[in-house]
């Protein structure tokens, strides 16, 4: 089958990106449990990414590529939290700033996932692989909605956080 | 109480006056006077409408010797044709209560002490100025109500948005009607109820979604009952987890599991689509998004929804057949949808049902996204509900410039960097300390907001300056630094608008008690103390009484959907209720919106570019223009997600809160009206008979209802409610608890001790109907 190595590469890339995204969404929800909307919506969005991981693993398996459909254990401290701490020079970060950092990181991770889906979609089109394209068409719009939510959230909460530093 | 009144309380909807489809609803005049007084004893009559629910029942207040002595329904008014409900008939007596606040109070050494107005307003203004200097406008927040008048909201909005320049102004309408506004924006581009109460006279099907109209709008229910009692009655489709009085009359009653409305509605859409019960001419001419809706609804079968909702698939099909067989469909929506999980997404699907059937803009056909409070429509349209005045769009620079011209301020002065801050975020900012000043007008949030222990701790925050403007001492005034005594209905003049766009004048009939002042006068005094100026140095708030405030608001409404320019106080006094838009071209108002296509959805005119119905993310202008280039109604699909809190071993029941016909809000008025309070003096919990039997609970058994947030004690009522669900009315707080201060401090009476802090990410309306609990019998 032509394009097999390409499929392996692009599927793995989506898989990794969605895995990172789930991990971060769950961490955000846990860290910001008192930011109620962020908490609840982040968990709803993590559900989408888990479904995406299962879909990617399913289509990968059909192509003889082994990807874990449920890669994700309990959440670990994400990179964003470490970064926020570093930004604040070792001082305890303001909760508002930590929120901004976390949502910014979410935007970046969701954007990375979106690009990975773009790559997979382009490959599927070039290979005339309708099944693969179907997975992309189902999942990618939701990734874009995750990006938009991060963007809206950042724009909504940032003026108050920055204005009261 | 005489025999006639006993009879009326027992028969809450009065005598039937049956009528047929297309006929005029017959007049029936209801009235009630103080003991020993008759209509002949009245010195003077003043026109008004009910302030104790959203229906807008028009009436006249009778005055004798400077006191209110009774009320009489206006037989010439389009809303009620003379009828009044029990709250209208008796509720006015609360005005006369000896508990009324009559002097401003300020906190000194931890205690609230009487003072004069200049001192109280001076303290509020001084604190505002100091915070503006030290922390900027983002440190100032306002939380208002759905019970002031339009002139008062317009003044408050002008003060907050143009004077102070804060983003933080919202109303308790966030709790009752935010989803109505948001759902209308999503589908029609702008707020504004498409239908009219008169559609009840013509409808073949009335579909009520989470709308217990019998208790929340009893006079509208009288109208429906009169149709049901006449020739060719309408069929009712009722979605409610309780077998309410409305459900008893239903042709099809669906009682879904709490938190699953969207799945049910998605399945109804699926049925309309697969059976092609679609008015394609209408859909082609007036909507966008049909193909995507059809594609996405393909999987949403009744069998799928049946599993989620615990409703038989055949009943869902029967409901869809009812909708599919008729075109004169009036759909109504209220808190069962608005205060539930995925509120806006579900309310929008009701709009979609109406659009697919082409049931819009003609007699008997349309949708009413109802309001919960009497003046909630005005909170929204005046920009005091996290919207901008005149349904303007915060993301549209031209709309901001219009507002800046109206106020004569620099556009940069009007905050528009995002949607105005919604109430739940204002409280969050107070919790984290960045909002340091909160002015609460006309609402008792220490009983009405979710998760009350959290709310109390926010109100008690050291760094938060709390101003409370009300007519009684409440659970909220206990946290105030300054208490401002207000006048109420019958003691001040202004206009307000009901749930079918009917505007009523409410006249001052008597003087307020003691030194109490109208809310308008309070805001005007504050504006003077703050000395807000426009960009030419003239007073920003340049009006000084109700009629000049109304004139200022009319100018702001001109050319927008809620156009008031054709109205005057004199016309409203003479004519009774008139529906907006009312202009020179439509001098007697507008019965139905969208009779000639969708008019406010184009990107240049719309109030919003929309939001993602699941995440709440904003849609950008460029996307909206691409999606809806011709300004049609938008058919927006939304996928179901499970609620965030679901029953567990510890909390095996679902919990829902709601209202009773006898009370309004936190009972500050109705609890002081003997005829009403005697009917429902204390909190109760409704349980299904099977659940009760399993728990060993009988009628009147005291039970503790516990949630992850708290515990309350209530007497059980065994009612036809779906299994696994507990209903608790949320009206009850602590001001009249038996046993005094110690008993009140137990905090075991208010339903909102139990509710969850979670909200619809689209409308930001909190969920009062999707939580969990357990029931313990008190031994």
Interface residues (C-beta under 8 A of the other chain):
Chain A: X34 X35 X36 X37 X40 X41 X43 X44 X45 X47 X95 X96 X145 X146 X148 X149 X151 X152 X153 X155 X156 X159 X160 X161 X163 X164
Chain B: X135 X136 X138 X139 X167 X417 X418 X419 X421 X424 X425 X428 X429 X431 X432 X433 X434 X612 X614 X615 X616 X617 X618 X641 X644 X757 X758 X759 X761 X764
